[in-house]
Amino acid sequence: MKCIKVHNSDSVAVAVEPLKKGDIVTVDGKDIELLNDIPAGHKFAVTDIPKGKNVIKYAYPIGRAE
């Protein structure tokens, strides 16, 4: 497992190992090509998050997209 999405409503997943730009990870049956390197423990969007909208992790807002 390269990443984990904690809750079904989360808009981000967390890398459990270092991931590289161009890697393809599967989240909720959807393949996602990473646009940047993601260090272990860091999050990345698994869906488009429009500017000003909440970033959801653990089913709760943790910030806003910029």
KEVO-71291 format. One record per atom (N, C-alpha, C): residue number from 0; residue in one letter; chain; atom name; z, x, y. Coordinates in pm, 1 decimal. Example, Ala and Ser with C-alpha at 12.3 -4.5 7.8 and 13.67 -1.06 7.14 Angstrom:
BEGIN
atom num = 0, residu = a, chaine = A, atome = N, z = 780.0, x = 1319.0, y = -569.0
atom num = 0, residu = a, chaine = A, atome = CA, z = 780.0, x = 1230.0, y = -450.0
atom num = 0, residu = a, chaine = A, atome = C, z = 780.0, x = 1320.0, y = -330.0
atom num = 1, residu = s, chaine = A, atome = N, z = 708.0, x = 1285.0, y = -225.0
atom num = 1, residu = s, chaine = A, atome = CA, z = 714.0, x = 1367.0, y = -106.0
atom num = 1, residu = s, chaine = A, atome = C, z = 787.0, x = 1290.0, y = 3.0
//
This chain:
BEGIN
atom num = 0, residu = m, chaine = A, atome = N, z = 0.0, x = 85.6, y = -117.5
atom num = 0, residu = m, chaine = A, atome = CA, z = 0.0, x = 0.0, y = 0.0
atom num = 0, residu = m, chaine = A, atome = C, z = 0.0, x = 89.8, y = 123.3
atom num = 1, residu = k, chaine = A, atome = N, z = -99.8, x = 72.5, y = 208.5
atom num = 1, residu = k, chaine = A, atome = CA, z = -113.9, x = 154.9, y = 328.3
atom num = 1, residu = k, chaine = A, atome = C, z = -46.4, x = 93.4, y = 450.5
atom num = 2, residu = c, chaine = A, atome = N, z = -29.4, x = -39.5, y = 448.0
atom num = 2, residu = c, chaine = A, atome = CA, z = 31.2, x = -107.8, y = 561.6
atom num = 2, residu = c, chaine = A, atome = C, z = 98.4, x = -235.5, y = 512.6
atom num = 3, residu = i, chaine = A, atome = N, z = 181.4, x = -291.3, y = 601.1
atom num = 3, residu = i, chaine = A, atome = CA, z = 250.0, x = -415.0, y = 566.5
atom num = 3, residu = i, chaine = A, atome = C, z = 250.6, x = -507.3, y = 687.3
atom num = 4, residu = k, chaine = A, atome = N, z = 225.0, x = -632.3, y = 660.4
atom num = 4, residu = k, chaine = A, atome = CA, z = 237.9, x = -738.3, y = 760.7
atom num = 4, residu = k, chaine = A, atome = C, z = 361.8, x = -817.2, y = 718.7
atom num = 5, residu = v, chaine = A, atome = N, z = 461.9, x = -818.6, y = 805.1
atom num = 5, residu = v, chaine = A, atome = CA, z = 592.5, x = -871.8, y = 768.1
atom num = 5, residu = v, chaine = A, atome = C, z = 591.3, x = -1023.6, y = 751.3
atom num = 6, residu = h, chaine = A, atome = N, z = 529.8, x = -1095.4, y = 843.5
atom num = 6, residu = h, chaine = A, atome = CA, z = 533.0, x = -1241.9, y = 841.8
atom num = 6, residu = h, chaine = A, atome = C, z = 390.9, x = -1295.2, y = 858.7
atom num = 7, residu = n, chaine = A, atome = N, z = 362.7, x = -1409.8, y = 800.2
atom num = 7, residu = n, chaine = A, atome = CA, z = 227.9, x = -1468.5, y = 808.5
atom num = 7, residu = n, chaine = A, atome = C, z = 179.4, x = -1487.9, y = 950.5
atom num = 8, residu = s, chaine = A, atome = N, z = 270.6, x = -1514.2, y = 1044.6
atom num = 8, residu = s, chaine = A, atome = CA, z = 228.0, x = -1540.7, y = 1182.1
atom num = 8, residu = s, chaine = A, atome = C, z = 214.9, x = -1414.0, y = 1266.7
atom num = 9, residu = d, chaine = A, atome = N, z = 242.8, x = -1295.7, y = 1209.8
atom num = 9, residu = d, chaine = A, atome = CA, z = 234.6, x = -1171.3, y = 1286.2
atom num = 9, residu = d, chaine = A, atome = C, z = 90.4, x = -1139.8, y = 1324.7
atom num = 10, residu = s, chaine = A, atome = N, z = 74.9, x = -1083.6, y = 1443.8
atom num = 10, residu = s, chaine = A, atome = CA, z = -58.1, x = -1040.0, y = 1489.1
atom num = 10, residu = s, chaine = A, atome = C, z = -75.1, x = -889.4, y = 1471.9
atom num = 11, residu = v, chaine = A, atome = N, z = 26.4, x = -823.8, y = 1414.6
atom num = 11, residu = v, chaine = A, atome = CA, z = 20.4, x = -680.5, y = 1388.9
atom num = 11, residu = v, chaine = A, atome = C, z = 68.6, x = -650.9, y = 1247.2
atom num = 12, residu = a, chaine = A, atome = N, z = 27.8, x = -534.1, y = 1199.0
atom num = 12, residu = a, chaine = A, atome = CA, z = 79.5, x = -480.0, y = 1073.2
atom num = 12, residu = a, chaine = A, atome = C, z = 134.6, x = -341.6, y = 1104.3
atom num = 13, residu = v, chaine = A, atome = N, z = 211.9, x = -286.9, y = 1013.0
atom num = 13, residu = v, chaine = A, atome = CA, z = 273.9, x = -156.3, y = 1031.2
atom num = 13, residu = v, chaine = A, atome = C, z = 219.5, x = -59.9, y = 926.0
atom num = 14, residu = a, chaine = A, atome = N, z = 177.8, x = 57.4, y = 970.6
atom num = 14, residu = a, chaine = A, atome = CA, z = 130.2, x = 160.8, y = 878.5
atom num = 14, residu = a, chaine = A, atome = C, z = 248.9, x = 218.5, y = 803.2
atom num = 15, residu = v, chaine = A, atome = N, z = 241.8, x = 223.6, y = 670.7
atom num = 15, residu = v, chaine = A, atome = CA, z = 349.8, x = 282.8, y = 591.3
atom num = 15, residu = v, chaine = A, atome = C, z = 317.4, x = 427.6, y = 554.2
atom num = 16, residu = e, chaine = A, atome = N, z = 199.2, x = 470.3, y = 591.3
atom num = 16, residu = e, chaine = A, atome = CA, z = 157.2, x = 609.0, y = 576.5
atom num = 16, residu = e, chaine = A, atome = C, z = 59.5, x = 636.6, y = 690.6
atom num = 17, residu = p, chaine = A, atome = N, z = 36.7, x = 761.9, y = 725.9
atom num = 17, residu = p, chaine = A, atome = CA, z = -59.3, x = 789.3, y = 833.2
atom num = 17, residu = p, chaine = A, atome = C, z = -197.9, x = 735.4, y = 796.8
atom num = 18, residu = l, chaine = A, atome = N, z = -259.4, x = 668.3, y = 891.2
atom num = 18, residu = l, chaine = A, atome = CA, z = -393.2, x = 612.8, y = 871.6
atom num = 18, residu = l, chaine = A, atome = C, z = -488.3, x = 679.2, y = 971.0
atom num = 19, residu = k, chaine = A, atome = N, z = -611.7, x = 694.8, y = 932.2
atom num = 19, residu = k, chaine = A, atome = CA, z = -709.9, x = 763.7, y = 1015.3
atom num = 19, residu = k, chaine = A, atome = C, z = -812.3, x = 666.8, y = 1073.6
atom num = 20, residu = k, chaine = A, atome = N, z = -863.6, x = 703.4, y = 1190.4
atom num = 20, residu = k, chaine = A, atome = CA, z = -973.7, x = 629.4, y = 1250.8
atom num = 20, residu = k, chaine = A, atome = C, z = -1085.2, x = 617.5, y = 1147.1
atom num = 21, residu = g, chaine = A, atome = N, z = -1137.0, x = 496.1, y = 1131.1
atom num = 21, residu = g, chaine = A, atome = CA, z = -1244.0, x = 471.8, y = 1034.6
atom num = 21, residu = g, chaine = A, atome = C, z = -1194.9, x = 423.5, y = 899.1
atom num = 22, residu = d, chaine = A, atome = N, z = -1064.7, x = 443.1, y = 869.7
atom num = 22, residu = d, chaine = A, atome = CA, z = -1009.7, x = 388.5, y = 745.7
atom num = 22, residu = d, chaine = A, atome = C, z = -1027.5, x = 236.5, y = 746.1
atom num = 23, residu = i, chaine = A, atome = N, z = -1043.6, x = 181.2, y = 628.4
atom num = 23, residu = i, chaine = A, atome = CA, z = -1050.4, x = 36.2, y = 614.1
atom num = 23, residu = i, chaine = A, atome = C, z = -927.1, x = -7.8, y = 536.7
atom num = 24, residu = v, chaine = A, atome = N, z = -848.5, x = -96.3, y = 598.7
atom num = 24, residu = v, chaine = A, atome = CA, z = -730.5, x = -152.6, y = 533.3
atom num = 24, residu = v, chaine = A, atome = C, z = -754.1, x = -302.0, y = 515.3
atom num = 25, residu = t, chaine = A, atome = N, z = -692.4, x = -358.7, y = 415.1
atom num = 25, residu = t, chaine = A, atome = CA, z = -705.7, x = -501.2, y = 388.6
atom num = 25, residu = t, chaine = A, atome = C, z = -573.6, x = -569.7, y = 419.6
atom num = 26, residu = v, chaine = A, atome = N, z = -580.5, x = -668.4, y = 509.1
atom num = 26, residu = v, chaine = A, atome = CA, z = -463.1, x = -746.3, y = 548.6
atom num = 26, residu = v, chaine = A, atome = C, z = -500.6, x = -892.9, y = 536.8
atom num = 27, residu = d, chaine = A, atome = N, z = -423.3, x = -968.8, y = 461.6
atom num = 27, residu = d, chaine = A, atome = CA, z = -450.9, x = -1111.5, y = 440.1
atom num = 27, residu = d, chaine = A, atome = C, z = -592.1, x = -1134.2, y = 387.4
atom num = 28, residu = g, chaine = A, atome = N, z = -637.9, x = -1044.8, y = 300.9
atom num = 28, residu = g, chaine = A, atome = CA, z = -770.4, x = -1058.4, y = 242.0
atom num = 28, residu = g, chaine = A, atome = C, z = -885.1, x = -1022.7, y = 335.4
atom num = 29, residu = k, chaine = A, atome = N, z = -853.1, x = -971.1, y = 452.8
atom num = 29, residu = k, chaine = A, atome = CA, z = -954.1, x = -935.7, y = 553.3
atom num = 29, residu = k, chaine = A, atome = C, z = -958.5, x = -783.9, y = 568.7
atom num = 30, residu = d, chaine = A, atome = N, z = -1078.6, x = -725.3, y = 557.5
atom num = 30, residu = d, chaine = A, atome = CA, z = -1093.9, x = -581.3, y = 577.2
atom num = 30, residu = d, chaine = A, atome = C, z = -1098.3, x = -550.7, y = 726.6
atom num = 31, residu = i, chaine = A, atome = N, z = -1019.4, x = -451.5, y = 767.0
atom num = 31, residu = i, chaine = A, atome = CA, z = -1011.0, x = -410.8, y = 907.0
atom num = 31, residu = i, chaine = A, atome = C, z = -1041.9, x = -262.3, y = 915.2
atom num = 32, residu = e, chaine = A, atome = N, z = -1141.7, x = -225.8, y = 995.3
atom num = 32, residu = e, chaine = A, atome = CA, z = -1172.2, x = -84.9, y = 1018.5
atom num = 32, residu = e, chaine = A, atome = C, z = -1091.5, x = -37.7, y = 1138.4
atom num = 33, residu = l, chaine = A, atome = N, z = -1013.6, x = 67.1, y = 1120.0
atom num = 33, residu = l, chaine = A, atome = CA, z = -926.7, x = 116.4, y = 1225.8
atom num = 33, residu = l, chaine = A, atome = C, z = -1007.2, x = 191.4, y = 1331.2
atom num = 34, residu = l, chaine = A, atome = N, z = -976.1, x = 164.8, y = 1456.5
atom num = 34, residu = l, chaine = A, atome = CA, z = -1046.9, x = 226.0, y = 1568.4
atom num = 34, residu = l, chaine = A, atome = C, z = -978.8, x = 353.2, y = 1617.6
atom num = 35, residu = n, chaine = A, atome = N, z = -855.3, x = 376.8, y = 1571.9
atom num = 35, residu = n, chaine = A, atome = CA, z = -777.5, x = 493.9, y = 1612.4
atom num = 35, residu = n, chaine = A, atome = C, z = -694.2, x = 542.2, y = 1494.5
atom num = 36, residu = d, chaine = A, atome = N, z = -646.8, x = 666.9, y = 1502.7
atom num = 36, residu = d, chaine = A, atome = CA, z = -546.0, x = 713.9, y = 1407.7
atom num = 36, residu = d, chaine = A, atome = C, z = -418.2, x = 634.6, y = 1431.6
atom num = 37, residu = i, chaine = A, atome = N, z = -348.6, x = 597.8, y = 1324.1
atom num = 37, residu = i, chaine = A, atome = CA, z = -222.7, x = 523.3, y = 1333.0
atom num = 37, residu = i, chaine = A, atome = C, z = -116.8, x = 603.4, y = 1257.8
atom num = 38, residu = p, chaine = A, atome = N, z = -16.9, x = 658.0, y = 1327.8
atom num = 38, residu = p, chaine = A, atome = CA, z = 88.6, x = 730.6, y = 1257.1
atom num = 38, residu = p, chaine = A, atome = C, z = 172.7, x = 636.1, y = 1171.2
atom num = 39, residu = a, chaine = A, atome = N, z = 233.3, x = 688.6, y = 1066.9
atom num = 39, residu = a, chaine = A, atome = CA, z = 323.3, x = 608.5, y = 983.0
atom num = 39, residu = a, chaine = A, atome = C, z = 432.8, x = 547.8, y = 1069.6
atom num = 40, residu = g, chaine = A, atome = N, z = 462.6, x = 419.9, y = 1045.8
atom num = 40, residu = g, chaine = A, atome = CA, z = 566.3, x = 349.6, y = 1120.7
atom num = 40, residu = g, chaine = A, atome = C, z = 517.9, x = 281.5, y = 1246.3
atom num = 41, residu = h, chaine = A, atome = N, z = 392.9, x = 305.7, y = 1284.8
atom num = 41, residu = h, chaine = A, atome = CA, z = 338.4, x = 243.2, y = 1404.7
atom num = 41, residu = h, chaine = A, atome = C, z = 260.2, x = 117.6, y = 1368.2
atom num = 42, residu = k, chaine = A, atome = N, z = 247.1, x = 28.7, y = 1464.5
atom num = 42, residu = k, chaine = A, atome = CA, z = 178.7, x = -98.6, y = 1440.2
atom num = 42, residu = k, chaine = A, atome = C, z = 36.2, x = -93.6, y = 1493.5
atom num = 43, residu = f, chaine = A, atome = N, z = -44.8, x = -185.1, y = 1440.5
atom num = 43, residu = f, chaine = A, atome = CA, z = -181.6, x = -203.3, y = 1488.4
atom num = 43, residu = f, chaine = A, atome = C, z = -216.4, x = -350.6, y = 1476.9
atom num = 44, residu = a, chaine = A, atome = N, z = -304.5, x = -395.1, y = 1563.5
atom num = 44, residu = a, chaine = A, atome = CA, z = -344.2, x = -536.0, y = 1565.8
atom num = 44, residu = a, chaine = A, atome = C, z = -427.5, x = -569.6, y = 1443.2
atom num = 45, residu = v, chaine = A, atome = N, z = -402.0, x = -686.2, y = 1386.4
atom num = 45, residu = v, chaine = A, atome = CA, z = -480.5, x = -733.8, y = 1272.6
atom num = 45, residu = v, chaine = A, atome = C, z = -568.8, x = -851.3, y = 1314.0
atom num = 46, residu = t, chaine = A, atome = N, z = -562.4, x = -886.7, y = 1440.5
atom num = 46, residu = t, chaine = A, atome = CA, z = -645.2, x = -991.9, y = 1497.7
atom num = 46, residu = t, chaine = A, atome = C, z = -665.1, x = -959.3, y = 1645.4
atom num = 47, residu = d, chaine = A, atome = N, z = -763.4, x = -1017.7, y = 1708.0
atom num = 47, residu = d, chaine = A, atome = CA, z = -780.0, x = -999.2, y = 1851.7
atom num = 47, residu = d, chaine = A, atome = C, z = -660.0, x = -1057.8, y = 1923.8
atom num = 48, residu = i, chaine = A, atome = N, z = -605.7, x = -982.3, y = 2019.5
atom num = 48, residu = i, chaine = A, atome = CA, z = -493.9, x = -1029.7, y = 2100.6
atom num = 48, residu = i, chaine = A, atome = C, z = -539.9, x = -1022.4, y = 2245.6
atom num = 49, residu = p, chaine = A, atome = N, z = -575.8, x = -1135.8, y = 2305.2
atom num = 49, residu = p, chaine = A, atome = CA, z = -624.5, x = -1133.4, y = 2442.8
atom num = 49, residu = p, chaine = A, atome = C, z = -520.4, x = -1078.4, y = 2540.7
atom num = 50, residu = k, chaine = A, atome = N, z = -568.7, x = -1014.2, y = 2645.6
atom num = 50, residu = k, chaine = A, atome = CA, z = -482.0, x = -959.8, y = 2749.1
atom num = 50, residu = k, chaine = A, atome = C, z = -385.9, x = -1068.0, y = 2798.8
atom num = 51, residu = g, chaine = A, atome = N, z = -257.7, x = -1032.6, y = 2807.4
atom num = 51, residu = g, chaine = A, atome = CA, z = -155.7, x = -1125.5, y = 2855.2
atom num = 51, residu = g, chaine = A, atome = C, z = -93.2, x = -1212.8, y = 2747.9
atom num = 52, residu = k, chaine = A, atome = N, z = -150.6, x = -1213.2, y = 2628.2
atom num = 52, residu = k, chaine = A, atome = CA, z = -94.9, x = -1293.4, y = 2518.5
atom num = 52, residu = k, chaine = A, atome = C, z = 13.0, x = -1214.5, y = 2444.9
atom num = 53, residu = n, chaine = A, atome = N, z = 103.7, x = -1286.7, y = 2379.6
atom num = 53, residu = n, chaine = A, atome = CA, z = 213.3, x = -1223.8, y = 2306.5
atom num = 53, residu = n, chaine = A, atome = C, z = 164.0, x = -1147.6, y = 2184.8
atom num = 54, residu = v, chaine = A, atome = N, z = 227.3, x = -1033.6, y = 2160.7
atom num = 54, residu = v, chaine = A, atome = CA, z = 212.0, x = -958.9, y = 2036.5
atom num = 54, residu = v, chaine = A, atome = C, z = 324.5, x = -1007.9, y = 1946.3
atom num = 55, residu = i, chaine = A, atome = N, z = 289.9, x = -1051.0, y = 1825.1
atom num = 55, residu = i, chaine = A, atome = CA, z = 387.9, x = -1111.5, y = 1734.9
atom num = 55, residu = i, chaine = A, atome = C, z = 416.9, x = -1016.8, y = 1618.6
atom num = 56, residu = k, chaine = A, atome = N, z = 547.8, x = -987.6, y = 1598.5
atom num = 56, residu = k, chaine = A, atome = CA, z = 594.6, x = -907.7, y = 1484.9
atom num = 56, residu = k, chaine = A, atome = C, z = 726.8, x = -968.6, y = 1441.3
atom num = 57, residu = y, chaine = A, atome = N, z = 749.6, x = -976.4, y = 1311.6
atom num = 57, residu = y, chaine = A, atome = CA, z = 868.5, x = -1043.4, y = 1256.0
atom num = 57, residu = y, chaine = A, atome = C, z = 871.0, x = -1190.9, y = 1296.5
atom num = 58, residu = a, chaine = A, atome = N, z = 754.7, x = -1249.2, y = 1323.0
atom num = 58, residu = a, chaine = A, atome = CA, z = 738.4, x = -1389.2, y = 1363.6
atom num = 58, residu = a, chaine = A, atome = C, z = 791.0, x = -1416.6, y = 1504.6
atom num = 59, residu = y, chaine = A, atome = N, z = 816.1, x = -1310.9, y = 1582.4
atom num = 59, residu = y, chaine = A, atome = CA, z = 866.7, x = -1326.6, y = 1719.0
atom num = 59, residu = y, chaine = A, atome = C, z = 784.8, x = -1241.3, y = 1815.2
atom num = 60, residu = p, chaine = A, atome = N, z = 775.2, x = -1284.4, y = 1940.5
atom num = 60, residu = p, chaine = A, atome = CA, z = 703.8, x = -1202.8, y = 2038.6
atom num = 60, residu = p, chaine = A, atome = C, z = 782.1, x = -1073.1, y = 2064.8
atom num = 61, residu = i, chaine = A, atome = N, z = 709.7, x = -961.4, y = 2064.3
atom num = 61, residu = i, chaine = A, atome = CA, z = 772.5, x = -831.3, y = 2091.3
atom num = 61, residu = i, chaine = A, atome = C, z = 715.1, x = -767.1, y = 2216.9
atom num = 62, residu = g, chaine = A, atome = N, z = 619.6, x = -832.6, y = 2279.5
atom num = 62, residu = g, chaine = A, atome = CA, z = 556.5, x = -780.0, y = 2399.8
atom num = 62, residu = g, chaine = A, atome = C, z = 429.8, x = -856.8, y = 2428.9
atom num = 63, residu = r, chaine = A, atome = N, z = 359.4, x = -812.9, y = 2531.1
atom num = 63, residu = r, chaine = A, atome = CA, z = 233.0, x = -874.1, y = 2571.2
atom num = 63, residu = r, chaine = A, atome = C, z = 120.3, x = -771.6, y = 2565.3
atom num = 64, residu = a, chaine = A, atome = N, z = 3.8, x = -817.2, y = 2526.7
atom num = 64, residu = a, chaine = A, atome = CA, z = -112.9, x = -730.5, y = 2521.2
atom num = 64, residu = a, chaine = A, atome = C, z = -157.4, x = -693.8, y = 2661.9
atom num = 65, residu = e, chaine = A, atome = N, z = -198.6, x = -569.4, y = 2677.6
atom num = 65, residu = e, chaine = A, atome = CA, z = -248.4, x = -522.0, y = 2808.4
atom num = 65, residu = e, chaine = A, atome = C, z = -393.3, x = -486.5, y = 2799.6
//
